[in-house]
């Protein structure tokens, strides 16, 4: 590097014109740099604040889809192995009304395994049908057998009652039967229908919560909830065992009755006990005035008649003997006559004793024996009727239960057979409505399954997987994802302009019909930091050139300011929590705080701080940049052009 003395020596040796030229160049350079720094604010790009209508538009891109579509899924329960596609129409095939009318096959799945299952199920179905038929016949046979048994038992009761009435008379037997409560018992036993009782028993035993009494067929079960249960026991005081001692009331077990509404059977009469033998004290009925016109009264009347005859004969024999003795004393008759009359008198006396003994024995023993025997036969016949009725109920309930079981098995097998046949029908999928055939996607809710194969012949599909979608081409829409910063502006019913990327010259109109409530789940997985909301915009009219899956841009008109002052969004700078614009005041920029309003992608509303026509800087000059105030703003090469008014969004459909 030259030393100072050397530089001075070098300058002194130079010509004057060279020195003057160097001074001029240095002065010009200094002046240029000075003017550049002083005129940077004046040369910065600016925009004149304008007043006029400002449309607040949210612009998003999306894809076209059908509002309604027929989705053909695999409805066959194929399990984990899936079902193979044997035949499928080509994608893009246009299903016509004629195809729908003719039932054109769109997809056919492999059904060989189902056909094997149907053959096996048909065998089980026929077996269940045979079992059901057998159970129905057995049930009808049991009904007839019950009817015969009950009629025979009722006939025995009638005959036993007739014998009872025949011996004591109907008035006495009616009184005895009424005292024992057998009349009411018989009335209930004969009025309760065996079939209804058996069906009710089956219904109660079906319910695990129902409290049901166990009723064995031997007639020993007792139902405490019956009206005659206590009455018959209360009469035990009037019933005397054979040994003559009083019997205590029978202790009857308490059985919890079924609750109402649980299919409880009709109340059953209390069965007569067969473990104890009772008899009525019939001695009080051993009176001709009390007995009716029966065998007992006839026997008792004959015995009394015999006794009266014997007494008359005895009286006559005594009178004859007394007269014979007087004649013998006078010598009118021989001794043999007296002896003969004495023998006749003794014979008459013995006849009276015999008649008295016969009457006493009849009243004390034979009358009671025959009466008890008739009552016992009648009570036993009633017991047999009760037993026959309960046996009939039990057997019919068993037959009914077997019938219900057979019918249940039959219905299960029939339902399984119909289900398999329905599954077989679902292996063939036919056209149900016209439209364009689109193969189902290999994803559900945006999640792609690596195990899925593309839809084609030979591919395996799983249950509920979409195979074909036939969209309704008359009602199309655009599905867009609106950023969370704009979602509060977007509302259902707002109008929109739609431009299809494939047809940029065609402007469509539409309306928002759905705004997502929650962020899109697919985007949440792909980019959790960005929240977007699925929004559906219905396209007005029908357009044949629109196809599902086309990309489109949607401009949603969220608001329209009719008289607003607006500037480009880059003219507003945030500083210390405030909005600031730099307005040209002469040749120098002036810093102003402004109050902003709504904005779109290009312009922002200025509510206060700037007047119409004032020019604002679109970027900060260098003197206010990093070397000045320290603010760092993006540079712009040229001012943003004033936007042309966008075409208005009509309220009616442009094309139909």
C-alpha positions in Angstrom: 0.0 0.0 0.0 1.4 3.5 -0.9 2.6 5.6 2.0 1.2 9.1 2.5 4.5 10.7 1.3 4.4 8.6 -1.8 0.7 9.6 -2.5 1.6 13.3 -2.2 4.6 12.8 -4.5 2.3 10.8 -6.9 -0.3 13.7 -7.0 2.3 16.3 -7.5 3.6 14.5 -10.5 0.1 14.2 -12.2 -1.2 16.6 -14.8 -3.8 19.2 -13.6 -6.6 17.9 -15.9 -6.4 14.5 -14.3 -6.7 15.9 -10.8 -9.7 18.1 -11.8 -11.4 15.1 -13.5 -11.0 13.0 -10.3 -12.5 15.8 -8.2 -15.6 16.0 -10.5 -16.2 12.3 -10.4 -16.0 12.1 -6.6 -18.3 15.1 -6.2 -20.8 13.6 -8.7 -20.8 10.3 -6.8 -21.4 12.0 -3.5 -24.3 14.0 -4.9 -25.8 10.9 -6.4 -25.7 9.0 -3.1 -27.1 12.0 -1.3 -30.0 12.4 -3.7 -30.8 8.6 -3.6 -31.1 8.6 0.1 -33.2 11.8 0.2 -35.6 10.7 -2.5 -36.3 7.1 -1.5 -39.6 7.9 0.2 -40.8 9.9 -2.8 -39.9 7.1 -5.2 -41.6 4.3 -3.2 -44.8 2.7 -4.7 -48.0 4.1 -3.3 -51.8 3.5 -3.6 -54.5 6.1 -3.4 -57.1 5.2 -0.8 -60.4 4.6 -2.6 -64.1 4.8 -1.6 -66.6 2.4 -3.0 -68.1 -1.0 -2.8 -65.9 -3.7 -1.3 -66.8 -7.4 -1.5 -65.5 -9.5 1.3 -64.9 -12.9 -0.3 -63.4 -16.1 1.0 -61.7 -18.1 -1.8 -61.0 -21.8 -1.4 -60.3 -24.7 -3.7 -62.1 -28.0 -3.6 -63.4 -30.9 -5.6 -66.8 -31.5 -7.2 -69.0 -34.3 -5.9 -72.6 -35.4 -6.1 -75.0 -34.3 -3.3 -76.7 -37.7 -3.5 -75.3 -41.0 -4.7 -76.3 -44.6 -4.6 -73.5 -46.5 -2.8 -73.4 -50.2 -3.5 -71.6 -51.9 -0.7 -70.7 -55.5 0.0 -73.6 -56.6 2.3 -72.6 -60.2 2.4 -71.2 -61.3 5.8 -68.0 -62.6 4.5 -65.9 -62.5 7.7 -62.2 -61.9 7.7 -61.5 -63.8 4.4 -63.7 -61.4 2.3 -65.5 -62.1 -0.9 -64.1 -62.2 -4.4 -65.5 -60.1 -7.2 -66.4 -62.5 -10.1 -67.8 -59.8 -12.4 -68.1 -56.0 -12.4 -69.0 -53.4 -15.0 -66.3 -51.1 -16.2 -65.8 -47.8 -14.4 -67.5 -44.9 -16.2 -70.4 -47.0 -17.5 -73.5 -44.9 -17.8 -76.5 -46.8 -16.2 -79.6 -46.0 -18.1 -83.3 -46.2 -17.2 -83.5 -49.3 -19.4 -80.7 -51.0 -17.4 -82.7 -50.3 -14.2 -85.8 -51.7 -15.7 -84.0 -54.8 -16.9 -82.2 -55.3 -13.6 -78.7 -55.1 -15.1 -76.1 -56.9 -13.0 -73.4 -54.4 -11.9 -71.4 -56.6 -9.5 -71.4 -60.4 -8.9 -69.6 -61.8 -5.9 -68.4 -65.4 -5.4 -71.3 -67.4 -3.7 -69.9 -70.9 -3.8 -69.4 -71.1 0.0 -72.9 -69.7 0.6 -74.5 -72.3 -1.6 -72.8 -75.1 0.4 -74.1 -73.5 3.6 -77.6 -73.3 2.1 -77.6 -77.1 1.4 -76.6 -77.9 4.9 -79.1 -75.5 6.3 -81.9 -76.9 4.2 -81.3 -80.3 5.8 -81.5 -78.8 9.3 -84.6 -76.9 8.3 -86.4 -80.0 7.1 -85.5 -81.8 10.3 -86.8 -79.0 12.4 -90.0 -79.0 10.3 -90.5 -82.7 11.0 -90.0 -82.2 14.7 -92.5 -79.4 14.7 -95.1 -81.5 12.9 -94.6 -84.3 15.4 -95.0 -81.9 18.3 -98.1 -80.4 16.9 -99.7 -83.9 16.4 -98.7 -84.9 20.0 -100.2 -81.7 21.3 -103.5 -82.4 19.5 -103.5 -86.0 20.8 -102.9 -84.8 24.3 -105.8 -82.4 24.0 -108.1 -85.3 23.1 -106.7 -87.6 25.8 -107.2 -84.9 28.4 -110.8 -84.4 27.3 -111.5 -88.1 27.6 -109.8 -88.4 31.0 -111.6 -85.4 32.4 -115.0 -86.6 31.1 -114.4 -90.0 32.7 -113.4 -88.4 36.0 -116.4 -86.0 35.9 -118.7 -89.0 35.2 -117.3 -90.8 38.3 -118.0 -87.7 40.3 -121.6 -87.5 39.1 -122.1 -91.2 39.8 -120.6 -90.9 43.3 -122.8 -87.9 44.0 -125.8 -89.8 42.8 -125.0 -92.7 45.2 -124.4 -90.2 48.0 -127.7 -88.5 47.2 -129.4 -91.9 46.9 -128.4 -93.0 50.3 -128.9 -89.8 52.3 -131.2 -87.8 50.1 -130.3 -84.7 48.1 -131.1 -82.2 50.8 -128.8 -83.8 53.4 -126.0 -84.3 50.9 -126.3 -80.8 49.6 -125.9 -79.5 53.2 -122.9 -81.7 53.8 -121.2 -80.8 50.5 -121.9 -77.1 51.2 -120.3 -77.4 54.7 -117.2 -79.0 53.2 -116.9 -76.5 50.4 -116.9 -79.2 47.8 -119.5 -77.4 45.7 -117.4 -74.3 45.2 -114.3 -76.4 44.7 -116.1 -78.4 42.0 -117.4 -75.3 40.4 -113.9 -73.8 40.1 -112.3 -77.1 39.1 -114.8 -77.5 36.2 -114.8 -73.9 35.0 -111.0 -73.5 34.8 -110.0 -74.4 31.3 -107.2 -76.9 31.2 -105.7 -75.6 27.9 -105.6 -72.0 29.2 -104.1 -73.1 32.5 -101.4 -75.2 30.7 -100.5 -72.3 28.4 -100.3 -70.0 31.3 -98.0 -72.5 33.2 -95.7 -72.6 30.2 -95.7 -68.8 29.9 -94.8 -68.4 33.7 -92.0 -71.0 33.5 -90.5 -69.2 30.5 -90.0 -66.1 32.7 -87.1 -66.6 35.1 -88.4 -63.8 37.4 -91.9 -65.2 37.9 -92.6 -67.0 41.2 -94.5 -70.2 40.2 -95.8 -72.9 42.4 -94.8 -76.5 41.7 -97.8 -78.6 41.0 -97.1 -82.3 41.0 -99.5 -84.6 39.3 -100.5 -86.5 42.5 -102.7 -83.6 43.7 -100.7 -82.8 46.9 -99.7 -79.3 45.9 -101.5 -76.4 47.6 -102.0 -72.8 46.4 -102.7 -70.5 49.4 -103.9 -67.7 47.2 -107.2 -69.5 46.4 -110.5 -68.3 47.9 -111.4 -71.8 49.1 -108.1 -72.7 50.6 -108.8 -71.3 54.1 -112.5 -72.2 54.1 -112.0 -75.9 53.7 -109.4 -75.9 56.5 -111.8 -73.9 58.7 -114.3 -76.7 58.5 -111.8 -79.1 60.0 -113.5 -78.4 63.4 -116.6 -80.0 62.1 -114.7 -83.0 60.7 -114.0 -85.8 63.1 -111.5 -88.6 62.5 -112.4 -92.2 62.9 -111.0 -92.3 66.4 -113.5 -89.6 67.5 -110.8 -87.0 68.4 -110.8 -83.5 67.1 -108.3 -82.7 64.4 -106.3 -79.5 64.4 -106.5 -77.3 61.3 -104.3 -78.6 58.5 -101.1 -76.6 58.1 -101.0 -75.5 54.5 -97.7 -74.4 52.9 -97.7 -70.8 51.7 -96.7 -70.4 48.1 -95.9 -66.9 46.7 -98.5 -66.2 43.9 -97.2 -64.9 40.6 -97.3 -61.2 40.1 -99.9 -59.8 37.7 -98.6 -58.9 34.3 -96.1 -61.8 34.3 -98.3 -64.2 32.5 -99.5 -65.8 35.7 -102.0 -68.7 35.3 -105.6 -68.5 36.5 -106.0 -69.3 40.2 -106.1 -73.0 40.8 -108.5 -74.6 43.3 -106.8 -76.2 46.3 -106.4 -79.9 45.8 -108.1 -82.2 48.3 -105.6 -83.9 50.6 -105.4 -87.7 50.1 -103.1 -88.3 53.2 -106.0 -87.9 55.7 -109.5 -89.5 55.9 -112.3 -87.4 57.3 -116.0 -88.2 58.0 -118.9 -86.2 59.1 -120.7 -87.0 62.4 -123.7 -88.6 60.6 -125.5 -89.5 63.9 -127.2 -86.1 63.9 -128.8 -87.0 60.6 -130.2 -90.3 61.8 -133.7 -89.0 62.0 -136.5 -89.6 59.6 -137.5 -86.0 59.9 -134.0 -84.9 58.8 -133.2 -87.5 56.2 -134.4 -87.1 52.7 -136.1 -89.6 50.6 -133.2 -92.0 50.3 -132.1 -95.5 51.1 -131.1 -94.5 54.6 -134.6 -93.2 55.3 -136.2 -96.2 53.8 -134.0 -98.5 55.9 -134.6 -96.5 59.0 -138.4 -96.4 58.3 -138.5 -100.1 57.8 -136.6 -100.7 61.1 -139.0 -98.5 62.9 -141.9 -100.2 61.3 -140.5 -103.6 62.2 -140.1 -102.3 65.8 -143.7 -101.0 65.9 -145.0 -104.3 64.5 -143.0 -106.3 67.0 -144.2 -104.1 69.9 -147.8 -104.5 68.7 -147.3 -108.2 68.5 -145.7 -108.2 72.0 -148.6 -106.2 73.3 -151.1 -108.6 71.7 -149.2 -111.6 73.0 -149.2 -110.2 76.5 -153.0 -109.6 76.3 -153.6 -113.1 75.0 -151.4 -114.7 77.6 -153.1 -112.7 80.4 -156.6 -113.9 79.2 -155.4 -117.5 78.8 -154.1 -117.5 82.4 -157.4 -116.2 83.7 -159.2 -118.9 81.8 -156.8 -121.5 83.0 -157.4 -120.5 86.6 -161.1 -121.0 86.1 -160.4 -124.3 84.4 -161.7 -123.4 81.1 -158.5 -124.1 79.2 -155.8 -126.7 79.7 -152.3 -126.0 80.8 -151.0 -126.4 77.3 -152.9 -123.4 76.2 -151.1 -121.3 78.8 -147.8 -122.7 77.8 -148.4 -122.0 74.1 -149.4 -118.3 74.8 -146.3 -117.9 77.1 -144.1 -119.1 74.2 -145.9 -116.7 71.8 -145.4 -113.9 74.3 -141.7 -114.7 74.7 -141.3 -114.8 70.9 -143.0 -111.4 70.5 -140.7 -110.0 73.2 -137.6 -111.3 71.5 -138.8 -109.8 68.2 -139.1 -106.4 69.9 -135.6 -106.8 71.2 -134.4 -107.9 67.8 -136.1 -104.9 66.1 -134.7 -102.5 68.7 -131.2 -104.0 68.4 -131.4 -103.9 64.6 -132.5 -100.2 64.7 -129.7 -99.4 67.2 -127.1 -101.2 65.2 -128.2 -99.5 62.0 -128.1 -96.0 63.6 -124.9 -96.6 65.4 -122.9 -98.5 62.8 -124.4 -99.3 59.4 -125.9 -95.9 58.8 -122.7 -94.2 59.6 -120.7 -96.7 57.7 -122.8 -96.5 54.6 -123.0 -92.7 54.8 -119.2 -92.4 55.2 -118.7 -94.9 52.4 -120.8 -92.9 50.1 -119.1 -89.6 51.1 -115.7 -91.2 50.8 -116.5 -92.4 47.3 -117.7 -89.0 46.4 -114.7 -87.2 47.9 -112.4 -89.8 46.2 -114.1 -89.1 42.9 -113.6 -85.4 43.4 -110.0 -86.0 44.2 -109.6 -88.2 41.1 -111.2 -85.4 39.1 -108.7 -82.9 40.6 -105.9 -85.3 39.9 -107.0 -85.9 36.4 -107.3 -82.2 35.8 -103.8 -81.5 37.2 -102.3 -84.4 35.3 -104.0 -83.1 32.2 -102.6 -79.6 32.9 -99.1 -81.1 33.5 -99.1 -83.3 30.4 -100.6 -80.5 28.2 -98.0 -78.0 29.6 -95.2 -80.5 28.7 -96.7 -81.0 25.3 -97.1 -77.3 24.9 -93.5 -76.7 26.0 -92.2 -79.3 23.5 -94.4 -77.7 20.8 -93.0 -74.2 21.7 -89.4 -75.6 21.7 -90.0 -77.3 18.3 -91.6 -74.2 16.9 -88.7 -72.1 18.2 -86.1 -74.4 16.7 -88.1 -74.4 13.4 -88.2 -70.6 13.3 -84.5 -70.3 14.0 -83.7 -72.8 11.2 -86.2 -71.0 8.9 -84.7 -67.6 9.7 -81.2 -68.9 9.2 -82.2 -70.4 5.9 -83.9 -67.2 4.7 -80.8 -65.2 5.9 -78.5 -67.4 3.8 -80.8 -67.1 0.8 -80.9 -63.3 1.3 -77.1 -63.3 1.5 -77.0 -65.3 -1.7 -79.2 -62.7 -3.4 -76.9 -59.9 -2.1 -74.0 -61.5 -4.0 -75.6 -60.2 -7.2 -76.0 -56.4 -7.2 -78.2 -54.9 -9.8 -78.8 -51.4 -11.1 -81.4 -49.5 -9.0 -81.1 -46.0 -10.4 -79.5 -44.4 -13.5 -76.1 -42.7 -13.2 -72.4 -42.9 -13.8 -70.5 -45.9 -12.4 -67.6 -44.9 -10.1 -65.6 -47.5 -8.4 -65.5 -47.3 -4.6 -62.5 -45.7 -2.9 -60.0 -47.8 -1.1 -60.4 -45.7 2.0 -62.9 -44.9 4.7 -62.9 -41.4 6.2 -59.6 -40.6 4.6 -57.7 -43.5 6.2 -56.2 -45.8 3.6 -56.1 -49.5 4.3 -53.0 -51.2 2.9 -54.8 -54.6 2.9 -57.4 -53.4 0.5 -57.1 -54.2 -3.2 -58.2 -51.9 -6.0 -61.8 -52.6 -7.2 -61.5 -54.9 -10.2 -62.5 -58.4 -11.2 -60.8 -61.0 -8.9 -60.3 -58.5 -6.1 -61.4 -59.4 -2.6 -63.7 -57.0 -0.8 -64.7 -56.9 2.9 -68.1 -56.5 4.5 -69.6 -53.0 4.2 -66.9 -51.9 1.8 -68.1 -49.6 -1.0 -67.7 -51.3 -4.4 -69.6 -48.9 -6.7 -70.9 -45.4 -6.3 -73.5 -44.1 -8.8 -73.7 -40.3 -8.2 -76.8 -38.3 -9.0 -75.5 -36.0 -11.8 -78.5 -33.7 -11.5 -77.4 -32.4 -8.1 -73.7 -31.5 -7.8 -71.8 -29.6 -5.2 -68.2 -28.5 -4.4 -66.6 -29.7 -1.1 -64.1 -27.1 0.2 -62.0 -26.8 3.3 -62.3 -23.4 4.9 -59.5 -22.2 7.2 -60.4 -21.6 10.8 -59.5 -17.9 10.4 -62.5 -17.5 8.0 -64.9 -20.0 9.4 -66.7 -17.4 11.6 -67.6 -15.5 8.4 -69.0 -18.5 6.5 -72.6 -19.2 7.1 -75.2 -21.5 5.7 -77.2 -19.9 2.9 -74.4 -17.6 1.6 -74.0 -17.3 -2.2 -70.9 -18.2 -4.0 -69.2 -18.1 -7.4 -67.7 -21.3 -8.7 -65.1 -21.8 -11.4 -64.2 -25.2 -12.6 -60.5 -25.6 -13.5 -61.2 -27.6 -16.6 -63.6 -24.9 -17.8 -62.2 -21.6 -16.6 -64.5 -19.6 -18.9 -67.6 -21.0 -17.3 -68.8 -19.1 -14.2 -71.3 -21.0 -12.0 -73.2 -20.0 -9.0 -74.1 -21.8 -5.8 -75.1 -21.7 -2.2 -73.6 -23.0 1.0 -75.8 -25.8 2.3 -73.5 -27.2 5.1 -70.7 -25.9 7.3 -68.7 -28.4 9.4 -69.0 -28.1 13.1 -65.7 -29.8 13.9 -62.4 -29.6 12.1 -61.8 -32.1 9.4 -60.5 -35.3 10.9 -58.4 -36.2 7.9 -56.5 -32.9 8.0 -56.1 -33.3 11.7 -54.0 -36.4 11.1 -52.0 -35.0 8.2 -51.4 -31.5 9.6 -52.5 -31.1 13.2 -51.4 -27.5 13.4 -53.9 -26.3 10.7 -57.6 -26.5 11.4 -60.0 -26.6 8.4 -63.7 -27.1 8.3 -65.5 -29.1 5.5 -68.0 -26.9 3.7 -70.4 -28.0 1.0 -71.5 -25.5 -1.7 -74.4 -26.7 -3.9 -74.1 -25.8 -7.6 -77.2 -24.2 -9.0 -78.7 -25.9 -12.1 -77.8 -29.0 -14.0 -74.6 -29.1 -16.1 -73.8 -32.2 -18.1 -70.2 -31.2 -18.5 -69.5 -31.3 -14.8 -68.0 -34.6 -13.6 -67.4 -35.8 -10.0 -63.8 -35.3 -8.9 -63.1 -32.1 -10.9 -61.2 -29.4 -9.2 -62.9 -26.1 -8.7 -62.4 -22.7 -7.0 -65.1 -21.3 -4.9 -65.5 -17.6 -4.0 -67.9 -17.2 -1.1 -69.4 -13.8 -0.7 -69.5 -13.3 3.1 -70.3 -9.6 3.0 -70.5 -6.6 0.6 -69.6 -3.1 1.9 -71.4 -0.6 -0.3 -69.4 2.5 0.8 -66.0 1.8 2.3 -62.5 3.3 2.2 -60.1 0.6 1.4 -56.3 0.1 0.8 -54.2 -2.9 -0.1 -53.6 -5.2 2.9 -49.8 -4.8 2.6 -50.2 -1.0 3.3 -51.2 -1.7 6.9 -48.3 -2.5 9.2 -48.7 -3.8 12.7 -46.6 -1.9 15.2 -46.7 -2.4 19.0 -50.2 -3.9 18.9 -51.6 -1.2 16.6 -52.3 -0.9 12.9 -50.2 1.8 11.1 -50.1 3.2 7.6 -47.5 5.5 6.1 -49.2 8.3 4.2 -47.3 10.6 1.9 -47.4 14.2 3.3 -45.7 16.2 0.6 -42.4 14.5 -0.1 -42.1 12.8 3.3 -44.1 9.8 4.7 -46.3 10.4 7.7 -46.9 7.6 10.2 -50.7 7.3 11.1 -52.6 4.9 13.3 -55.7 3.5 11.5 -58.8 1.6 12.6 -59.4 -1.4 10.3 -62.5 -3.3 9.4 -63.2 -6.3 7.2 -60.8 -7.6 4.6 -60.4 -10.0 1.8 -57.3 -11.5 0.1 -56.3 -8.1 -1.4 -57.9 -5.2 0.3 -58.7 -4.1 3.8 -61.4 -1.6 5.0 -60.1 1.6 6.8 -62.7 2.9 9.2 -60.7 5.9 10.4 -57.2 7.5 10.0 -57.1 7.9 6.2 -59.3 9.9 3.9 -60.3 9.1 0.3 -57.5 10.0 -2.2 -54.6 10.0 0.3 -51.7 8.0 -0.9 -50.3 5.3 1.3 -46.9 3.6 0.9 -47.1 -0.1 -0.2 -43.6 -0.6 1.3 -41.4 1.2 3.7 -38.6 3.4 2.3 -35.0 2.4 3.1 -34.7 5.4 5.5 -37.5 3.8 7.6 -36.4 0.3 7.1 -33.6 -1.6 8.9 -31.4 1.5 8.9 -34.1 3.8 10.1 -37.0 2.8 12.4 -35.9 -0.8 12.5 -39.2 -2.0 10.8 -38.9 -4.8 8.3 -41.5 -4.8 5.6 -41.7 -6.8 2.4 -40.7 -4.8 -0.7 -43.0 -4.4 -3.7 -41.8 -3.6 -7.2 -45.0 -1.8 -8.3 -48.3 -0.6 -6.9 -51.1 -3.1 -6.9 -53.6 -2.3 -9.6 -57.1 -1.2 -8.7 -59.4 -4.3 -8.8 -62.1 -4.4 -11.3 -65.6 -4.9 -9.8 -66.4 -8.7 -9.6 -69.5 -9.9 -11.4 -72.5 -9.9 -9.1 -73.7 -13.2 -7.7 -77.2 -13.7 -9.0 -79.9 -15.1 -6.8 -81.4 -17.3 -9.5 -79.9 -20.2 -11.4 -77.9 -19.2 -14.5 -78.5 -22.4 -16.4 -80.8 -25.3 -16.0 
